[in-house]
Amino acid sequence: MTTPGTAEPATGPAVGQPEQPDAGGTVEPYSGRLTPRQARRIRAITSAVAMVAVGVAMVLQIRSQPSLVTLGLYGAALTISGTAIMLSRIGRTRVAMAVLAVAVLLVAVVDPLLR
């Protein structure tokens, strides 16, 4: 019996440690996979980094050769990066990464062709 005001000892594993199997069964080992929340956060951060990189590239490109085509392409890439961030926030992380990859690849291929 415990007295009021005293804490019972913790029975679970320590933070960051894999669970040990109990006497009656086994526990699956830690798989190393990300939780959905972690995956969304990582993909949103990746999209934000891509958005910053596209913004910097756009500024540098406009300074060297100002053109409406450059503004349009990089503006579209920024918009698509923002869309990828929003898709990540609502849980569509794989779709967000596909959209981001296609957008960055499209800008990288189309920009030199239009010049």
MDTraj code that builds the backbone (N, CA, C; nanometers):
import mdtraj as md
import numpy as np

residues = "MET THR THR PRO GLY THR ALA GLU PRO ALA THR GLY PRO ALA VAL GLY GLN PRO GLU GLN PRO ASP ALA GLY GLY THR VAL GLU PRO TYR SER GLY ARG LEU THR PRO ARG GLN ALA ARG ARG ILE ARG ALA ILE THR SER ALA VAL ALA MET VAL ALA VAL GLY VAL ALA MET VAL LEU GLN ILE ARG SER GLN PRO SER LEU VAL THR LEU GLY LEU TYR GLY ALA ALA LEU THR ILE SER GLY THR ALA ILE MET LEU SER ARG ILE GLY ARG THR ARG VAL ALA MET ALA VAL LEU ALA VAL ALA VAL LEU LEU VAL ALA VAL VAL ASP PRO LEU LEU ARG".split()
xyz = np.array([
    [0.0848, -0.1170, 0.0000],
    [0.0000, 0.0000, 0.0000],
    [0.0893, 0.1232, 0.0000],
    [0.0495, 0.2233, -0.0762],
    [0.1278, 0.3462, -0.0817],
    [0.0618, 0.4517, 0.0037],
    [0.1431, 0.5369, 0.0588],
    [0.0888, 0.6462, 0.1383],
    [0.0596, 0.7636, 0.0470],
    [-0.0394, 0.8452, 0.0805],
    [-0.0711, 0.9591, -0.0045],
    [0.0486, 1.0535, -0.0158],
    [0.0710, 1.1015, -0.1363],
    [0.1782, 1.1964, -0.1591],
    [0.3074, 1.1318, -0.2055],
    [0.3146, 0.9987, -0.2064],
    [0.4355, 0.9339, -0.2566],
    [0.4094, 0.8830, -0.3969],
    [0.5108, 0.8863, -0.4746],
    [0.4974, 0.8431, -0.6132],
    [0.5312, 0.6953, -0.6254],
    [0.4617, 0.6292, -0.7140],
    [0.4938, 0.4901, -0.7429],
    [0.6094, 0.4879, -0.8415],
    [0.6937, 0.3869, -0.8349],
    [0.8053, 0.3808, -0.9290],
    [0.7556, 0.3619, -1.0713],
    [0.8290, 0.4191, -1.1646],
    [0.7917, 0.4064, -1.3057],
    [0.8118, 0.2622, -1.3499],
    [0.7161, 0.2124, -1.4261],
    [0.7253, 0.0748, -1.4714],
    [0.7621, 0.0644, -1.6185],
    [0.7590, 0.1718, -1.6923],
    [0.7884, 0.1689, -1.8354],
    [0.9366, 0.1854, -1.8624],
    [0.9763, 0.1752, -1.9906],
    [1.1168, 0.1910, -2.0254],
    [1.1592, 0.3372, -2.0123],
    [1.2868, 0.3588, -1.9978],
    [1.3396, 0.4945, -1.9917],
    [1.3188, 0.5623, -2.1259],
    [1.3162, 0.6937, -2.1254],
    [1.2951, 0.7693, -2.2478],
    [1.4074, 0.7395, -2.3447],
    [1.3710, 0.7067, -2.4701],
    [1.4697, 0.6796, -2.5729],
    [1.5197, 0.5364, -2.5749],
    [1.4792, 0.4541, -2.4784],
    [1.5226, 0.3160, -2.4727],
    [1.4145, 0.2261, -2.5311],
    [1.4526, 0.1233, -2.6075],
    [1.3518, 0.0307, -2.6588],
    [1.2907, -0.0491, -2.5448],
    [1.1673, -0.0889, -2.5641],
    [1.0996, -0.1646, -2.4603],
    [1.1598, -0.3039, -2.4496],
    [1.1609, -0.3567, -2.3282],
    [1.2092, -0.4917, -2.3046],
    [1.0891, -0.5861, -2.3088],
    [1.1091, -0.7069, -2.3566],
    [0.9966, -0.8013, -2.3587],
    [0.9548, -0.8372, -2.2164],
    [0.8240, -0.8556, -2.1991],
    [0.7772, -0.8962, -2.0679],
    [0.7888, -1.0487, -2.0554],
    [0.7516, -1.1002, -1.9419],
    [0.7687, -1.2430, -1.9157],
    [0.6795, -1.3288, -2.0047],
    [0.5653, -1.2761, -2.0471],
    [0.4718, -1.3578, -2.1221],
    [0.4801, -1.3433, -2.2730],
    [0.5487, -1.2439, -2.3250],
    [0.5499, -1.2241, -2.4689],
    [0.6685, -1.1415, -2.5126],
    [0.6640, -1.1030, -2.6351],
    [0.7741, -1.0230, -2.6886],
    [0.7210, -0.8901, -2.7377],
    [0.8070, -0.7935, -2.7442],
    [0.7746, -0.6610, -2.7936],
    [0.8541, -0.6400, -2.9211],
    [0.7918, -0.5824, -3.0227],
    [0.8627, -0.5563, -3.1474],
    [0.9778, -0.4591, -3.1227],
    [1.0914, -0.4830, -3.1853],
    [1.2035, -0.3899, -3.1664],
    [1.1745, -0.2569, -3.2339],
    [1.2460, -0.1556, -3.1910],
    [1.2314, -0.0210, -3.2478],
    [1.2688, -0.0260, -3.3946],
    [1.1791, 0.0182, -3.4812],
    [1.2021, 0.0062, -3.6252],
    [1.2798, 0.1235, -3.6836],
    [1.2924, 0.2327, -3.6110],
    [1.3671, 0.3473, -3.6626],
    [1.2879, 0.4333, -3.7590],
    [1.1616, 0.4052, -3.7784],
    [1.0788, 0.4822, -3.8707],
    [1.0279, 0.6083, -3.8026],
    [1.0002, 0.7086, -3.8857],
    [0.9470, 0.8347, -3.8343],
    [0.7984, 0.8215, -3.8068],
    [0.7527, 0.8945, -3.7080],
    [0.6090, 0.9015, -3.6852],
    [0.5500, 0.9923, -3.7929],
    [0.4205, 0.9838, -3.8187],
    [0.3604, 1.0715, -3.9194],
    [0.3836, 1.2196, -3.8907],
    [0.3790, 1.2587, -3.7646],
    [0.4014, 1.3988, -3.7293],
    [0.5450, 1.4406, -3.7621],
    [0.6417, 1.3546, -3.7313],
    [0.7811, 1.3854, -3.7631],
    [0.8017, 1.3944, -3.9136],
    [0.7395, 1.3043, -3.9887],
    [0.7531, 1.3063, -4.1347],
    [0.6938, 1.4345, -4.1923],
    [0.5781, 1.4758, -4.1417],
    [0.5177, 1.6003, -4.1898],
    [0.6070, 1.7190, -4.1597],
    [0.6630, 1.7213, -4.0407],
    [0.7494, 1.8332, -4.0012],
    [0.8756, 1.8382, -4.0876],
    [0.9380, 1.7238, -4.1115],
    [1.0590, 1.7200, -4.1931],
    [1.0289, 1.7627, -4.3361],
    [0.9188, 1.7170, -4.3902],
    [0.8855, 1.7528, -4.5280],
    [0.8447, 1.8984, -4.5403],
    [0.7797, 1.9516, -4.4406],
    [0.7461, 2.0944, -4.4433],
    [0.8727, 2.1789, -4.4336],
    [0.9675, 2.1367, -4.3516],
    [1.0943, 2.2092, -4.3413],
    [1.1716, 2.1989, -4.4723],
    [1.1700, 2.0811, -4.5344],
    [1.2367, 2.0646, -4.6637],
    [1.1746, 2.1572, -4.7683],
    [1.0435, 2.1669, -4.7682],
    [0.9755, 2.2566, -4.8620],
    [1.0109, 2.4021, -4.8346],
    [1.0203, 2.4379, -4.7081],
    [1.0563, 2.5755, -4.6730],
    [1.1989, 2.6084, -4.7159],
    [1.2902, 2.5131, -4.6985],
    [1.4285, 2.5341, -4.7428],
    [1.4327, 2.5495, -4.8940],
    [1.3577, 2.4662, -4.9656],
    [1.3519, 2.4782, -5.1113],
    [1.2935, 2.6136, -5.1511],
    [1.1941, 2.6590, -5.0767],
    [1.1323, 2.7875, -5.1062],
    [1.2324, 2.9016, -5.0888],
    [1.3119, 2.8960, -4.9838],
    [1.4140, 2.9987, -4.9612],
    [1.5196, 2.9932, -5.0716],
    [1.5615, 2.8720, -5.1088],
    [1.6622, 2.8576, -5.2147],
    [1.6106, 2.9115, -5.3476],
    [1.4856, 2.8833, -5.3803],
    [1.4269, 2.9340, -5.5038],
    [1.4164, 3.0861, -5.4982],
    [1.3805, 3.1399, -5.3839],
    [1.3714, 3.2854, -5.3685],
    [1.5062, 3.3530, -5.3885],
    [1.6107, 3.2958, -5.3296],
    [1.7451, 3.3516, -5.3467],
    [1.7888, 3.3415, -5.4922],
    [1.7642, 3.2265, -5.5550],
    [1.8002, 3.2098, -5.6966],
    [1.7242, 3.3084, -5.7841],
    [1.5989, 3.3331, -5.7509],
    [1.5192, 3.4276, -5.8286],
    [1.5773, 3.5682, -5.8182],
    [1.6136, 3.6094, -5.6996],
    [1.6708, 3.7431, -5.6814],
    [1.8018, 3.7557, -5.7584],
    [1.8873, 3.6545, -5.7484],
    [2.0147, 3.6587, -5.8205],
    [1.9944, 3.6594, -5.9718],
    [1.8996, 3.5820, -6.0192],
    [1.8729, 3.5740, -6.1629],
    [1.8140, 3.7053, -6.2139],
    [1.7246, 3.7653, -6.1392],
    [1.6638, 3.8914, -6.1823],
    [1.7675, 4.0033, -6.1815],
    [1.8613, 4.0002, -6.0875],
    [1.9668, 4.1020, -6.0869],
    [2.0572, 4.0909, -6.2084],
    [2.0859, 3.9669, -6.2501],
    [2.1771, 3.9503, -6.3634],
    [2.1061, 3.9691, -6.4975],
    [1.9872, 3.9138, -6.5129],
    [1.9121, 3.9252, -6.6382],
    [1.7638, 3.9444, -6.6062],
    [1.7215, 4.0670, -6.5877],
    [1.5793, 4.0872, -6.5560],
    [1.4907, 4.0485, -6.6745],
    [1.3960, 3.9599, -6.6493],
    [1.3003, 3.9234, -6.7540],
    [1.1718, 3.8740, -6.6885],
    [1.0659, 3.8848, -6.7625],
    [0.9359, 3.8410, -6.7141],
    [0.9290, 3.6889, -6.7062],
    [0.9996, 3.6201, -6.7958],
    [1.0015, 3.4739, -6.7936],
    [1.0643, 3.4237, -6.6634],
    [1.1756, 3.4861, -6.6240],
    [1.2414, 3.4473, -6.4998],
    [1.1491, 3.4692, -6.3812],
    [1.0868, 3.5829, -6.3782],
    [0.9954, 3.6133, -6.2690],
    [0.8805, 3.5130, -6.2653],
    [0.8274, 3.4795, -6.3808],
    [0.7162, 3.3844, -6.3873],
    [0.7545, 3.2448, -6.3432],
    [0.8697, 3.1953, -6.3901],
    [0.9123, 3.0602, -6.3540],
    [0.9431, 3.0485, -6.2054],
    [1.0194, 3.1425, -6.1557],
    [1.0553, 3.1346, -6.0146],
    [0.9350, 3.1650, -5.9249],
    [0.8472, 3.2491, -5.9697],
    [0.7239, 3.2731, -5.8948],
    [0.6384, 3.1478, -5.8874],
    [0.6313, 3.0748, -5.9989],
    [0.5574, 2.9479, -5.9994],
    [0.6233, 2.8469, -5.9053],
    [0.7572, 2.8443, -5.9038],
    [0.8278, 2.7521, -5.8139],
    [0.8014, 2.7876, -5.6673],
    [0.7972, 2.9165, -5.6376],
    [0.7655, 2.9580, -5.5003],
    [0.6235, 2.9179, -5.4615],
    [0.5319, 2.9351, -5.5535],
    [0.3933, 2.8976, -5.5276],
    [0.3807, 2.7477, -5.5047],
    [0.4501, 2.6696, -5.5849],
    [0.4437, 2.5242, -5.5703],
    [0.5103, 2.4807, -5.4406],
    [0.6176, 2.5475, -5.3997],
    [0.6812, 2.5152, -5.2711],
    [0.5851, 2.5441, -5.1557],
    [0.5137, 2.6540, -5.1647],
    [0.4130, 2.6847, -5.0631],
    [0.3014, 2.5830, -5.0617],
    [0.2628, 2.5356, -5.1791],
    [0.1612, 2.4309, -5.1886],
    [0.2103, 2.3029, -5.1229],
    [0.3381, 2.2701, -5.1436],
    [0.3947, 2.1501, -5.0804],
    [0.3936, 2.1629, -4.9288],
    [0.4208, 2.2819, -4.8781],
    [0.4158, 2.3028, -4.7327],
    [0.2740, 2.2800, -4.6814],
    [0.1762, 2.3343, -4.7514],
    [0.0377, 2.3169, -4.7076],
    [-0.0066, 2.1709, -4.7174],
    [0.0363, 2.1010, -4.8218],
    [0.0033, 1.9589, -4.8324],
    [0.0656, 1.8803, -4.7176],
    [0.1872, 1.9157, -4.6794],
    [0.2518, 1.8483, -4.5663],
    [0.1755, 1.8738, -4.4370],
    [0.1269, 1.9933, -4.4207],
    [0.0557, 2.0281, -4.2973],
    [-0.0746, 1.9512, -4.2820],
    [-0.1389, 1.9162, -4.3946],
    [-0.2651, 1.8423, -4.3845],
    [-0.2460, 1.6918, -4.3940],
    [-0.1197, 1.6479, -4.3983],
    [-0.0937, 1.5049, -4.3938],
    [-0.0667, 1.4391, -4.5269],
    [-0.0617, 1.5106, -4.6335],
    [-0.0349, 1.4536, -4.7660],
    [0.1140, 1.4690, -4.7971],
    [0.1978, 1.4053, -4.7140],
    [0.3409, 1.4300, -4.7216],
    [0.4051, 1.3722, -4.8468],
    [0.3641, 1.2558, -4.8880],
    [0.4236, 1.1968, -5.0087],
    [0.3852, 1.2759, -5.1324],
    [0.2621, 1.3183, -5.1382],
    [0.2181, 1.4018, -5.2502],
    [0.2952, 1.5336, -5.2489],
    [0.3153, 1.5900, -5.1310],
    [0.3888, 1.7160, -5.1194],
    [0.5305, 1.7023, -5.1711],
    [0.5984, 1.5942, -5.1372],
    [0.7355, 1.5766, -5.1844],
    [0.7399, 1.5526, -5.3345],
    [0.6412, 1.4825, -5.3887],
    [0.6363, 1.4618, -5.5329],
    [0.6136, 1.5943, -5.6047],
    [0.5224, 1.6751, -5.5531],
    [0.4957, 1.8069, -5.6120],
    [0.6204, 1.8934, -5.6070],
    [0.6889, 1.8935, -5.4943],
    [0.8099, 1.9739, -5.4786],
    [0.9209, 1.9280, -5.5724],
    [0.9417, 1.7969, -5.5827],
    [1.0465, 1.7443, -5.6704],
    [1.0184, 1.7774, -5.8159],
    [0.8938, 1.7617, -5.8577],
    [0.8582, 1.7924, -5.9964],
    [0.8744, 1.9411, -6.0245],
    [0.8366, 2.0247, -5.9311],
    [0.8474, 2.1695, -5.9514],
    [0.9915, 2.2144, -5.9632],
    [1.0777, 2.1665, -5.8747],
    [1.2183, 2.2062, -5.8793],
    [1.2835, 2.1535, -6.0065],
    [1.2527, 2.0312, -6.0427],
    [1.3072, 1.9748, -6.1660],
    [1.2574, 2.0513, -6.2881],
    [1.1317, 2.0866, -6.2881],
    [1.0739, 2.1607, -6.4001],
    [1.1399, 2.2971, -6.4176],
    [1.1604, 2.3684, -6.3088],
    [1.2250, 2.4993, -6.3159],
    [1.3687, 2.4837, -6.3630],
    [1.4392, 2.3820, -6.3127],
    [1.5788, 2.3613, -6.3520],
    [1.5924, 2.3267, -6.4997],
    [1.4945, 2.2570, -6.5556],
    [1.5017, 2.2174, -6.6966],
    [1.4475, 2.3261, -6.7886],
    [1.3361, 2.3873, -6.7521],
    [1.2683, 2.4821, -6.8399],
    [1.3393, 2.6184, -6.8455],
    [1.3966, 2.6616, -6.7356],
    [1.4594, 2.7941, -6.7314],
    [1.5675, 2.8108, -6.8377],
    [1.6635, 2.7204, -6.8491],
    [1.7645, 2.7389, -6.9542],
    [1.7078, 2.7258, -7.0960],
    [1.6030, 2.6468, -7.1119],
    [1.5446, 2.6283, -7.2448],
    [1.4740, 2.7545, -7.2949],
    [1.4193, 2.8321, -7.2047],
    [1.3466, 2.9520, -7.2444],
    [1.4381, 3.0716, -7.2668],
    [1.5641, 3.0595, -7.2424],
    [1.6563, 3.1708, -7.2609],
    [1.7209, 3.1668, -7.3944],
])
top = md.Topology()
chain = top.add_chain()
for i, resn in enumerate(residues, 1):
    res = top.add_residue(resn, chain, resSeq=i)
    for name in ("N", "CA", "C"):
        top.add_atom(name, md.element.get_by_symbol(name[0]), res)
traj = md.Trajectory(xyz[None], top)
